[in-house]
Amino acid sequence: MANGPKVIAQSNIYTAILALALAVVTASAVYVAITSMAQYETLFKVVAP
């Protein structure tokens, strides 16, 4: 098995950016859930026409 050259990261900047993006997405989902619960009293509701 031939393995390619091992890549060594000089800094963890990309990991930090990925963690920040994940935190933003998670915070947005929590905000939407809380707002939905406050306004509609449920997370998922099908509104009848």
mmCIF entry with sequence, helices, sheets and N, C-alpha, C, O atoms, coordinates in Angstrom:
data_MODEL
# 
_entry.id   MODEL 
# 
_entity.id                         1 
_entity.type                       polymer 
_entity.pdbx_number_of_molecules   1 
# 
_entity_poly.entity_id                      1 
_entity_poly.type                           'polypeptide(L)' 
_entity_poly.nstd_linkage                   no 
_entity_poly.nstd_monomer                   no 
_entity_poly.pdbx_seq_one_letter_code       MANGPKVIAQSNIYTAILALALAVVTASAVYVAITSMAQYETLFKVVAP 
_entity_poly.pdbx_seq_one_letter_code_can   MANGPKVIAQSNIYTAILALALAVVTASAVYVAITSMAQYETLFKVVAP 
_entity_poly.pdbx_strand_id                 A 
# 
loop_
_entity_poly_seq.entity_id 
_entity_poly_seq.num 
_entity_poly_seq.mon_id 
_entity_poly_seq.hetero 
1 1  MET n 
1 2  ALA n 
1 3  ASN n 
1 4  GLY n 
1 5  PRO n 
1 6  LYS n 
1 7  VAL n 
1 8  ILE n 
1 9  ALA n 
1 10 GLN n 
1 11 SER n 
1 12 ASN n 
1 13 ILE n 
1 14 TYR n 
1 15 THR n 
1 16 ALA n 
1 17 ILE n 
1 18 LEU n 
1 19 ALA n 
1 20 LEU n 
1 21 ALA n 
1 22 LEU n 
1 23 ALA n 
1 24 VAL n 
1 25 VAL n 
1 26 THR n 
1 27 ALA n 
1 28 SER n 
1 29 ALA n 
1 30 VAL n 
1 31 TYR n 
1 32 VAL n 
1 33 ALA n 
1 34 ILE n 
1 35 THR n 
1 36 SER n 
1 37 MET n 
1 38 ALA n 
1 39 GLN n 
1 40 TYR n 
1 41 GLU n 
1 42 THR n 
1 43 LEU n 
1 44 PHE n 
1 45 LYS n 
1 46 VAL n 
1 47 VAL n 
1 48 ALA n 
1 49 PRO n 
# 
_struct_asym.id          A 
_struct_asym.entity_id   1 
# 
_struct_conf.conf_type_id            HELX_P 
_struct_conf.id                      HELX_P1 
_struct_conf.pdbx_PDB_helix_id       AA1 
_struct_conf.beg_label_comp_id       ILE 
_struct_conf.beg_label_asym_id       A 
_struct_conf.beg_label_seq_id        13 
_struct_conf.pdbx_beg_PDB_ins_code   ? 
_struct_conf.end_label_comp_id       TYR 
_struct_conf.end_label_asym_id       A 
_struct_conf.end_label_seq_id        40 
_struct_conf.pdbx_end_PDB_ins_code   ? 
_struct_conf.beg_auth_comp_id        ILE 
_struct_conf.beg_auth_asym_id        A 
_struct_conf.beg_auth_seq_id         13 
_struct_conf.end_auth_comp_id        TYR 
_struct_conf.end_auth_asym_id        A 
_struct_conf.end_auth_seq_id         40 
_struct_conf.pdbx_PDB_helix_class    1 
_struct_conf.details                 ? 
_struct_conf.pdbx_PDB_helix_length   28 
# 
_struct_conf_type.id          HELX_P 
_struct_conf_type.criteria    ? 
_struct_conf_type.reference   ? 
# 
loop_
_atom_site.group_PDB 
_atom_site.id 
_atom_site.type_symbol 
_atom_site.label_atom_id 
_atom_site.label_alt_id 
_atom_site.label_comp_id 
_atom_site.label_asym_id 
_atom_site.label_entity_id 
_atom_site.label_seq_id 
_atom_site.pdbx_PDB_ins_code 
_atom_site.Cartn_x 
_atom_site.Cartn_y 
_atom_site.Cartn_z 
_atom_site.occupancy 
_atom_site.B_iso_or_equiv 
_atom_site.pdbx_formal_charge 
_atom_site.auth_seq_id 
_atom_site.auth_comp_id 
_atom_site.auth_asym_id 
_atom_site.auth_atom_id 
_atom_site.pdbx_PDB_model_num 
ATOM 1   N N  . MET A 1 1  ? 0.837   -1.188 0.000  1.00 0.00 ? 1  MET A N  1 
ATOM 2   C CA . MET A 1 1  ? 0.000   0.000  0.000  1.00 0.00 ? 1  MET A CA 1 
ATOM 3   C C  . MET A 1 1  ? 0.874   1.241  0.000  1.00 0.00 ? 1  MET A C  1 
ATOM 4   O O  . MET A 1 1  ? 1.675   1.453  0.911  1.00 0.00 ? 1  MET A O  1 
ATOM 5   N N  . ALA A 1 2  ? 0.716   2.034  -1.000 1.00 0.00 ? 2  ALA A N  1 
ATOM 6   C CA . ALA A 1 2  ? 1.488   3.265  -1.078 1.00 0.00 ? 2  ALA A CA 1 
ATOM 7   C C  . ALA A 1 2  ? 0.654   4.404  -0.503 1.00 0.00 ? 2  ALA A C  1 
ATOM 8   O O  . ALA A 1 2  ? -0.442  4.693  -0.983 1.00 0.00 ? 2  ALA A O  1 
ATOM 9   N N  . ASN A 1 3  ? 1.175   5.029  0.505  1.00 0.00 ? 3  ASN A N  1 
ATOM 10  C CA . ASN A 1 3  ? 0.496   6.179  1.101  1.00 0.00 ? 3  ASN A CA 1 
ATOM 11  C C  . ASN A 1 3  ? 1.124   7.448  0.557  1.00 0.00 ? 3  ASN A C  1 
ATOM 12  O O  . ASN A 1 3  ? 2.327   7.508  0.301  1.00 0.00 ? 3  ASN A O  1 
ATOM 13  N N  . GLY A 1 4  ? 0.279   8.469  0.385  1.00 0.00 ? 4  GLY A N  1 
ATOM 14  C CA . GLY A 1 4  ? 0.781   9.747  -0.084 1.00 0.00 ? 4  GLY A CA 1 
ATOM 15  C C  . GLY A 1 4  ? 1.552   10.450 1.008  1.00 0.00 ? 4  GLY A C  1 
ATOM 16  O O  . GLY A 1 4  ? 1.618   9.971  2.141  1.00 0.00 ? 4  GLY A O  1 
ATOM 17  N N  . PRO A 1 5  ? 2.133   11.582 0.672  1.00 0.00 ? 5  PRO A N  1 
ATOM 18  C CA . PRO A 1 5  ? 2.878   12.333 1.689  1.00 0.00 ? 5  PRO A CA 1 
ATOM 19  C C  . PRO A 1 5  ? 1.949   12.814 2.796  1.00 0.00 ? 5  PRO A C  1 
ATOM 20  O O  . PRO A 1 5  ? 0.807   13.206 2.552  1.00 0.00 ? 5  PRO A O  1 
ATOM 21  N N  . LYS A 1 6  ? 2.464   12.775 4.007  1.00 0.00 ? 6  LYS A N  1 
ATOM 22  C CA . LYS A 1 6  ? 1.665   13.191 5.156  1.00 0.00 ? 6  LYS A CA 1 
ATOM 23  C C  . LYS A 1 6  ? 1.640   14.715 5.217  1.00 0.00 ? 6  LYS A C  1 
ATOM 24  O O  . LYS A 1 6  ? 2.683   15.368 5.207  1.00 0.00 ? 6  LYS A O  1 
ATOM 25  N N  . VAL A 1 7  ? 0.441   15.262 5.280  1.00 0.00 ? 7  VAL A N  1 
ATOM 26  C CA . VAL A 1 7  ? 0.281   16.711 5.330  1.00 0.00 ? 7  VAL A CA 1 
ATOM 27  C C  . VAL A 1 7  ? 0.262   17.145 6.779  1.00 0.00 ? 7  VAL A C  1 
ATOM 28  O O  . VAL A 1 7  ? -0.537  16.644 7.570  1.00 0.00 ? 7  VAL A O  1 
ATOM 29  N N  . ILE A 1 8  ? 1.116   18.052 7.127  1.00 0.00 ? 8  ILE A N  1 
ATOM 30  C CA . ILE A 1 8  ? 1.205   18.562 8.486  1.00 0.00 ? 8  ILE A CA 1 
ATOM 31  C C  . ILE A 1 8  ? 0.740   20.025 8.464  1.00 0.00 ? 8  ILE A C  1 
ATOM 32  O O  . ILE A 1 8  ? 1.326   20.866 7.783  1.00 0.00 ? 8  ILE A O  1 
ATOM 33  N N  . ALA A 1 9  ? -0.303  20.301 9.211  1.00 0.00 ? 9  ALA A N  1 
ATOM 34  C CA . ALA A 1 9  ? -0.820  21.666 9.258  1.00 0.00 ? 9  ALA A CA 1 
ATOM 35  C C  . ALA A 1 9  ? 0.074   22.520 10.147 1.00 0.00 ? 9  ALA A C  1 
ATOM 36  O O  . ALA A 1 9  ? 0.428   22.130 11.260 1.00 0.00 ? 9  ALA A O  1 
ATOM 37  N N  . GLN A 1 10 ? 0.423   23.668 9.644  1.00 0.00 ? 10 GLN A N  1 
ATOM 38  C CA . GLN A 1 10 ? 1.239   24.584 10.423 1.00 0.00 ? 10 GLN A CA 1 
ATOM 39  C C  . GLN A 1 10 ? 0.406   25.302 11.483 1.00 0.00 ? 10 GLN A C  1 
ATOM 40  O O  . GLN A 1 10 ? 0.914   25.658 12.546 1.00 0.00 ? 10 GLN A O  1 
ATOM 41  N N  . SER A 1 11 ? -0.856  25.506 11.191 1.00 0.00 ? 11 SER A N  1 
ATOM 42  C CA . SER A 1 11 ? -1.734  26.142 12.171 1.00 0.00 ? 11 SER A CA 1 
ATOM 43  C C  . SER A 1 11 ? -3.110  25.502 12.070 1.00 0.00 ? 11 SER A C  1 
ATOM 44  O O  . SER A 1 11 ? -3.427  24.834 11.086 1.00 0.00 ? 11 SER A O  1 
ATOM 45  N N  . ASN A 1 12 ? -3.893  25.707 13.063 1.00 0.00 ? 12 ASN A N  1 
ATOM 46  C CA . ASN A 1 12 ? -5.235  25.124 13.080 1.00 0.00 ? 12 ASN A CA 1 
ATOM 47  C C  . ASN A 1 12 ? -6.285  26.156 12.690 1.00 0.00 ? 12 ASN A C  1 
ATOM 48  O O  . ASN A 1 12 ? -7.399  26.138 13.214 1.00 0.00 ? 12 ASN A O  1 
ATOM 49  N N  . ILE A 1 13 ? -5.940  27.048 11.777 1.00 0.00 ? 13 ILE A N  1 
ATOM 50  C CA . ILE A 1 13 ? -6.876  28.107 11.392 1.00 0.00 ? 13 ILE A CA 1 
ATOM 51  C C  . ILE A 1 13 ? -8.106  27.533 10.705 1.00 0.00 ? 13 ILE A C  1 
ATOM 52  O O  . ILE A 1 13 ? -9.216  28.018 10.926 1.00 0.00 ? 13 ILE A O  1 
ATOM 53  N N  . TYR A 1 14 ? -7.927  26.503 9.873  1.00 0.00 ? 14 TYR A N  1 
ATOM 54  C CA . TYR A 1 14 ? -9.074  25.927 9.179  1.00 0.00 ? 14 TYR A CA 1 
ATOM 55  C C  . TYR A 1 14 ? -9.991  25.190 10.152 1.00 0.00 ? 14 TYR A C  1 
ATOM 56  O O  . TYR A 1 14 ? -11.209 25.197 9.979  1.00 0.00 ? 14 TYR A O  1 
ATOM 57  N N  . THR A 1 15 ? -9.427  24.566 11.154 1.00 0.00 ? 15 THR A N  1 
ATOM 58  C CA . THR A 1 15 ? -10.237 23.918 12.176 1.00 0.00 ? 15 THR A CA 1 
ATOM 59  C C  . THR A 1 15 ? -11.023 24.949 12.968 1.00 0.00 ? 15 THR A C  1 
ATOM 60  O O  . THR A 1 15 ? -12.182 24.718 13.314 1.00 0.00 ? 15 THR A O  1 
ATOM 61  N N  . ALA A 1 16 ? -10.405 26.077 13.255 1.00 0.00 ? 16 ALA A N  1 
ATOM 62  C CA . ALA A 1 16 ? -11.087 27.148 13.987 1.00 0.00 ? 16 ALA A CA 1 
ATOM 63  C C  . ALA A 1 16 ? -12.223 27.735 13.151 1.00 0.00 ? 16 ALA A C  1 
ATOM 64  O O  . ALA A 1 16 ? -13.295 28.020 13.683 1.00 0.00 ? 16 ALA A O  1 
ATOM 65  N N  . ILE A 1 17 ? -12.002 27.917 11.856 1.00 0.00 ? 17 ILE A N  1 
ATOM 66  C CA . ILE A 1 17 ? -13.053 28.450 10.975 1.00 0.00 ? 17 ILE A CA 1 
ATOM 67  C C  . ILE A 1 17 ? -14.203 27.457 10.885 1.00 0.00 ? 17 ILE A C  1 
ATOM 68  O O  . ILE A 1 17 ? -15.368 27.856 10.910 1.00 0.00 ? 17 ILE A O  1 
ATOM 69  N N  . LEU A 1 18 ? -13.888 26.162 10.779 1.00 0.00 ? 18 LEU A N  1 
ATOM 70  C CA . LEU A 1 18 ? -14.924 25.144 10.727 1.00 0.00 ? 18 LEU A CA 1 
ATOM 71  C C  . LEU A 1 18 ? -15.724 25.109 12.030 1.00 0.00 ? 18 LEU A C  1 
ATOM 72  O O  . LEU A 1 18 ? -16.947 24.975 11.997 1.00 0.00 ? 18 LEU A O  1 
ATOM 73  N N  . ALA A 1 19 ? -15.060 25.225 13.153 1.00 0.00 ? 19 ALA A N  1 
ATOM 74  C CA . ALA A 1 19 ? -15.747 25.241 14.446 1.00 0.00 ? 19 ALA A CA 1 
ATOM 75  C C  . ALA A 1 19 ? -16.634 26.475 14.578 1.00 0.00 ? 19 ALA A C  1 
ATOM 76  O O  . ALA A 1 19 ? -17.744 26.391 15.103 1.00 0.00 ? 19 ALA A O  1 
ATOM 77  N N  . LEU A 1 20 ? -16.153 27.610 14.107 1.00 0.00 ? 20 LEU A N  1 
ATOM 78  C CA . LEU A 1 20 ? -16.955 28.830 14.153 1.00 0.00 ? 20 LEU A CA 1 
ATOM 79  C C  . LEU A 1 20 ? -18.185 28.706 13.266 1.00 0.00 ? 20 LEU A C  1 
ATOM 80  O O  . LEU A 1 20 ? -19.274 29.122 13.663 1.00 0.00 ? 20 LEU A O  1 
ATOM 81  N N  . ALA A 1 21 ? -18.033 28.144 12.080 1.00 0.00 ? 21 ALA A N  1 
ATOM 82  C CA . ALA A 1 21 ? -19.171 27.959 11.181 1.00 0.00 ? 21 ALA A CA 1 
ATOM 83  C C  . ALA A 1 21 ? -20.193 27.004 11.791 1.00 0.00 ? 21 ALA A C  1 
ATOM 84  O O  . ALA A 1 21 ? -21.397 27.241 11.696 1.00 0.00 ? 21 ALA A O  1 
ATOM 85  N N  . LEU A 1 22 ? -19.722 25.927 12.417 1.00 0.00 ? 22 LEU A N  1 
ATOM 86  C CA . LEU A 1 22 ? -20.627 24.991 13.068 1.00 0.00 ? 22 LEU A CA 1 
ATOM 87  C C  . LEU A 1 22 ? -21.369 25.658 14.226 1.00 0.00 ? 22 LEU A C  1 
ATOM 88  O O  . LEU A 1 22 ? -22.558 25.410 14.430 1.00 0.00 ? 22 LEU A O  1 
ATOM 89  N N  . ALA A 1 23 ? -20.674 26.495 14.974 1.00 0.00 ? 23 ALA A N  1 
ATOM 90  C CA . ALA A 1 23 ? -21.311 27.208 16.079 1.00 0.00 ? 23 ALA A CA 1 
ATOM 91  C C  . ALA A 1 23 ? -22.383 28.172 15.577 1.00 0.00 ? 23 ALA A C  1 
ATOM 92  O O  . ALA A 1 23 ? -23.439 28.302 16.196 1.00 0.00 ? 23 ALA A O  1 
ATOM 93  N N  . VAL A 1 24 ? -22.120 28.843 14.466 1.00 0.00 ? 24 VAL A N  1 
ATOM 94  C CA . VAL A 1 24 ? -23.097 29.777 13.891 1.00 0.00 ? 24 VAL A CA 1 
ATOM 95  C C  . VAL A 1 24 ? -24.335 29.022 13.412 1.00 0.00 ? 24 VAL A C  1 
ATOM 96  O O  . VAL A 1 24 ? -25.456 29.468 13.654 1.00 0.00 ? 24 VAL A O  1 
ATOM 97  N N  . VAL A 1 25 ? -24.151 27.892 12.742 1.00 0.00 ? 25 VAL A N  1 
ATOM 98  C CA . VAL A 1 25 ? -25.282 27.100 12.259 1.00 0.00 ? 25 VAL A CA 1 
ATOM 99  C C  . VAL A 1 25 ? -26.096 26.563 13.434 1.00 0.00 ? 25 VAL A C  1 
ATOM 100 O O  . VAL A 1 25 ? -27.327 26.585 13.399 1.00 0.00 ? 25 VAL A O  1 
ATOM 101 N N  . THR A 1 26 ? -25.426 26.090 14.457 1.00 0.00 ? 26 THR A N  1 
ATOM 102 C CA . THR A 1 26 ? -26.130 25.577 15.633 1.00 0.00 ? 26 THR A CA 1 
ATOM 103 C C  . THR A 1 26 ? -26.901 26.683 16.344 1.00 0.00 ? 26 THR A C  1 
ATOM 104 O O  . THR A 1 26 ? -28.051 26.488 16.736 1.00 0.00 ? 26 THR A O  1 
ATOM 105 N N  . ALA A 1 27 ? -26.276 27.834 16.509 1.00 0.00 ? 27 ALA A N  1 
ATOM 106 C CA . ALA A 1 27 ? -26.956 28.958 17.159 1.00 0.00 ? 27 ALA A CA 1 
ATOM 107 C C  . ALA A 1 27 ? -28.166 29.411 16.344 1.00 0.00 ? 27 ALA A C  1 
ATOM 108 O O  . ALA A 1 27 ? -29.197 29.772 16.912 1.00 0.00 ? 27 ALA A O  1 
ATOM 109 N N  . SER A 1 28 ? -28.046 29.393 15.030 1.00 0.00 ? 28 SER A N  1 
ATOM 110 C CA . SER A 1 28 ? -29.177 29.777 14.179 1.00 0.00 ? 28 SER A CA 1 
ATOM 111 C C  . SER A 1 28 ? -30.335 28.799 14.327 1.00 0.00 ? 28 SER A C  1 
ATOM 112 O O  . SER A 1 28 ? -31.493 29.213 14.396 1.00 0.00 ? 28 SER A O  1 
ATOM 113 N N  . ALA A 1 29 ? -30.033 27.516 14.374 1.00 0.00 ? 29 ALA A N  1 
ATOM 114 C CA . ALA A 1 29 ? -31.081 26.503 14.543 1.00 0.00 ? 29 ALA A CA 1 
ATOM 115 C C  . ALA A 1 29 ? -31.767 26.646 15.895 1.00 0.00 ? 29 ALA A C  1 
ATOM 116 O O  . ALA A 1 29 ? -32.986 26.504 15.988 1.00 0.00 ? 29 ALA A O  1 
ATOM 117 N N  . VAL A 1 30 ? -31.002 26.922 16.935 1.00 0.00 ? 30 VAL A N  1 
ATOM 118 C CA . VAL A 1 30 ? -31.587 27.123 18.265 1.00 0.00 ? 30 VAL A CA 1 
ATOM 119 C C  . VAL A 1 30 ? -32.460 28.374 18.276 1.00 0.00 ? 30 VAL A C  1 
ATOM 120 O O  . VAL A 1 30 ? -33.539 28.368 18.869 1.00 0.00 ? 30 VAL A O  1 
ATOM 121 N N  . TYR A 1 31 ? -32.009 29.443 17.629 1.00 0.00 ? 31 TYR A N  1 
ATOM 122 C CA . TYR A 1 31 ? -32.799 30.678 17.562 1.00 0.00 ? 31 TYR A CA 1 
ATOM 123 C C  . TYR A 1 31 ? -34.128 30.440 16.844 1.00 0.00 ? 31 TYR A C  1 
ATOM 124 O O  . TYR A 1 31 ? -35.176 30.892 17.305 1.00 0.00 ? 31 TYR A O  1 
ATOM 125 N N  . VAL A 1 32 ? -34.081 29.737 15.726 1.00 0.00 ? 32 VAL A N  1 
ATOM 126 C CA . VAL A 1 32 ? -35.305 29.454 14.974 1.00 0.00 ? 32 VAL A CA 1 
ATOM 127 C C  . VAL A 1 32 ? -36.250 28.593 15.802 1.00 0.00 ? 32 VAL A C  1 
ATOM 128 O O  . VAL A 1 32 ? -37.460 28.818 15.791 1.00 0.00 ? 32 VAL A O  1 
ATOM 129 N N  . ALA A 1 33 ? -35.712 27.606 16.523 1.00 0.00 ? 33 ALA A N  1 
ATOM 130 C CA . ALA A 1 33 ? -36.555 26.747 17.352 1.00 0.00 ? 33 ALA A CA 1 
ATOM 131 C C  . ALA A 1 33 ? -37.212 27.533 18.476 1.00 0.00 ? 33 ALA A C  1 
ATOM 132 O O  . ALA A 1 33 ? -38.403 27.362 18.735 1.00 0.00 ? 33 ALA A O  1 
ATOM 133 N N  . ILE A 1 34 ? -36.452 28.389 19.144 1.00 0.00 ? 34 ILE A N  1 
ATOM 134 C CA . ILE A 1 34 ? -37.015 29.183 20.244 1.00 0.00 ? 34 ILE A CA 1 
ATOM 135 C C  . ILE A 1 34 ? -38.052 30.168 19.728 1.00 0.00 ? 34 ILE A C  1 
ATOM 136 O O  . ILE A 1 34 ? -39.107 30.331 20.341 1.00 0.00 ? 34 ILE A O  1 
ATOM 137 N N  . THR A 1 35 ? -37.769 30.820 18.618 1.00 0.00 ? 35 THR A N  1 
ATOM 138 C CA . THR A 1 35 ? -38.715 31.778 18.038 1.00 0.00 ? 35 THR A CA 1 
ATOM 139 C C  . THR A 1 35 ? -39.989 31.074 17.590 1.00 0.00 ? 35 THR A C  1 
ATOM 140 O O  . THR A 1 35 ? -41.091 31.586 17.789 1.00 0.00 ? 35 THR A O  1 
ATOM 141 N N  . SER A 1 36 ? -39.837 29.904 16.988 1.00 0.00 ? 36 SER A N  1 
ATOM 142 C CA . SER A 1 36 ? -41.007 29.138 16.559 1.00 0.00 ? 36 SER A CA 1 
ATOM 143 C C  . SER A 1 36 ? -41.857 28.724 17.753 1.00 0.00 ? 36 SER A C  1 
ATOM 144 O O  . SER A 1 36 ? -43.085 28.796 17.706 1.00 0.00 ? 36 SER A O  1 
ATOM 145 N N  . MET A 1 37 ? -41.200 28.293 18.817 1.00 0.00 ? 37 MET A N  1 
ATOM 146 C CA . MET A 1 37 ? -41.954 27.906 20.017 1.00 0.00 ? 37 MET A CA 1 
ATOM 147 C C  . MET A 1 37 ? -42.674 29.107 20.625 1.00 0.00 ? 37 MET A C  1 
ATOM 148 O O  . MET A 1 37 ? -43.791 28.972 21.124 1.00 0.00 ? 37 MET A O  1 
ATOM 149 N N  . ALA A 1 38 ? -42.051 30.264 20.586 1.00 0.00 ? 38 ALA A N  1 
ATOM 150 C CA . ALA A 1 38 ? -42.653 31.460 21.180 1.00 0.00 ? 38 ALA A CA 1 
ATOM 151 C C  . ALA A 1 38 ? -43.843 31.959 20.356 1.00 0.00 ? 38 ALA A C  1 
ATOM 152 O O  . ALA A 1 38 ? -44.846 32.399 20.917 1.00 0.00 ? 38 ALA A O  1 
ATOM 153 N N  . GLN A 1 39 ? -43.732 31.891 19.039 1.00 0.00 ? 39 GLN A N  1 
ATOM 154 C CA . GLN A 1 39 ? -44.785 32.445 18.188 1.00 0.00 ? 39 GLN A CA 1 
ATOM 155 C C  . GLN A 1 39 ? -45.889 31.451 17.868 1.00 0.00 ? 39 GLN A C  1 
ATOM 156 O O  . GLN A 1 39 ? -47.065 31.814 17.848 1.00 0.00 ? 39 GLN A O  1 
ATOM 157 N N  . TYR A 1 40 ? -45.520 30.197 17.616 1.00 0.00 ? 40 TYR A N  1 
ATOM 158 C CA . TYR A 1 40 ? -46.490 29.217 17.133 1.00 0.00 ? 40 TYR A CA 1 
ATOM 159 C C  . TYR A 1 40 ? -46.768 28.093 18.122 1.00 0.00 ? 40 TYR A C  1 
ATOM 160 O O  . TYR A 1 40 ? -47.631 27.253 17.867 1.00 0.00 ? 40 TYR A O  1 
ATOM 161 N N  . GLU A 1 41 ? -46.060 28.060 19.239 1.00 0.00 ? 41 GLU A N  1 
ATOM 162 C CA . GLU A 1 41 ? -46.218 27.063 20.286 1.00 0.00 ? 41 GLU A CA 1 
ATOM 163 C C  . GLU A 1 41 ? -45.927 25.644 19.801 1.00 0.00 ? 41 GLU A C  1 
ATOM 164 O O  . GLU A 1 41 ? -46.379 24.680 20.419 1.00 0.00 ? 41 GLU A O  1 
ATOM 165 N N  . THR A 1 42 ? -45.201 25.507 18.735 1.00 0.00 ? 42 THR A N  1 
ATOM 166 C CA . THR A 1 42 ? -44.768 24.211 18.237 1.00 0.00 ? 42 THR A CA 1 
ATOM 167 C C  . THR A 1 42 ? -43.586 24.421 17.293 1.00 0.00 ? 42 THR A C  1 
ATOM 168 O O  . THR A 1 42 ? -43.412 25.497 16.721 1.00 0.00 ? 42 THR A O  1 
ATOM 169 N N  . LEU A 1 43 ? -42.781 23.376 17.145 1.00 0.00 ? 43 LEU A N  1 
ATOM 170 C CA . LEU A 1 43 ? -41.654 23.488 16.210 1.00 0.00 ? 43 LEU A CA 1 
ATOM 171 C C  . LEU A 1 43 ? -42.099 23.263 14.775 1.00 0.00 ? 43 LEU A C  1 
ATOM 172 O O  . LEU A 1 43 ? -41.711 24.002 13.871 1.00 0.00 ? 43 LEU A O  1 
ATOM 173 N N  . PHE A 1 44 ? -42.922 22.230 14.573 1.00 0.00 ? 44 PHE A N  1 
ATOM 174 C CA . PHE A 1 44 ? -43.389 21.885 13.232 1.00 0.00 ? 44 PHE A CA 1 
ATOM 175 C C  . PHE A 1 44 ? -44.901 21.892 13.215 1.00 0.00 ? 44 PHE A C  1 
ATOM 176 O O  . PHE A 1 44 ? -45.547 21.138 13.943 1.00 0.00 ? 44 PHE A O  1 
ATOM 177 N N  . LYS A 1 45 ? -45.451 22.733 12.393 1.00 0.00 ? 45 LYS A N  1 
ATOM 178 C CA . LYS A 1 45 ? -46.897 22.826 12.315 1.00 0.00 ? 45 LYS A CA 1 
ATOM 179 C C  . LYS A 1 45 ? -47.288 23.079 10.870 1.00 0.00 ? 45 LYS A C  1 
ATOM 180 O O  . LYS A 1 45 ? -46.761 23.980 10.219 1.00 0.00 ? 45 LYS A O  1 
ATOM 181 N N  . VAL A 1 46 ? -48.212 22.277 10.381 1.00 0.00 ? 46 VAL A N  1 
ATOM 182 C CA . VAL A 1 46 ? -48.721 22.479 9.034  1.00 0.00 ? 46 VAL A CA 1 
ATOM 183 C C  . VAL A 1 46 ? -49.952 23.374 9.156  1.00 0.00 ? 46 VAL A C  1 
ATOM 184 O O  . VAL A 1 46 ? -50.930 23.028 9.819  1.00 0.00 ? 46 VAL A O  1 
ATOM 185 N N  . VAL A 1 47 ? -49.879 24.524 8.504  1.00 0.00 ? 47 VAL A N  1 
ATOM 186 C CA . VAL A 1 47 ? -50.971 25.480 8.575  1.00 0.00 ? 47 VAL A CA 1 
ATOM 187 C C  . VAL A 1 47 ? -51.998 25.116 7.512  1.00 0.00 ? 47 VAL A C  1 
ATOM 188 O O  . VAL A 1 47 ? -51.665 24.995 6.334  1.00 0.00 ? 47 VAL A O  1 
ATOM 189 N N  . ALA A 1 48 ? -53.237 24.945 7.930  1.00 0.00 ? 48 ALA A N  1 
ATOM 190 C CA . ALA A 1 48 ? -54.305 24.609 6.985  1.00 0.00 ? 48 ALA A CA 1 
ATOM 191 C C  . ALA A 1 48 ? -54.631 25.846 6.140  1.00 0.00 ? 48 ALA A C  1 
ATOM 192 O O  . ALA A 1 48 ? -54.662 26.963 6.657  1.00 0.00 ? 48 ALA A O  1 
ATOM 193 N N  . PRO A 1 49 ? -54.868 25.646 4.861  1.00 0.00 ? 49 PRO A N  1 
ATOM 194 C CA . PRO A 1 49 ? -55.196 26.800 4.000  1.00 0.00 ? 49 PRO A CA 1 
ATOM 195 C C  . PRO A 1 49 ? -56.564 27.383 4.297  1.00 0.00 ? 49 PRO A C  1 
ATOM 196 O O  . PRO A 1 49 ? -56.975 28.351 3.657  1.00 0.00 ? 49 PRO A O  1 
# 
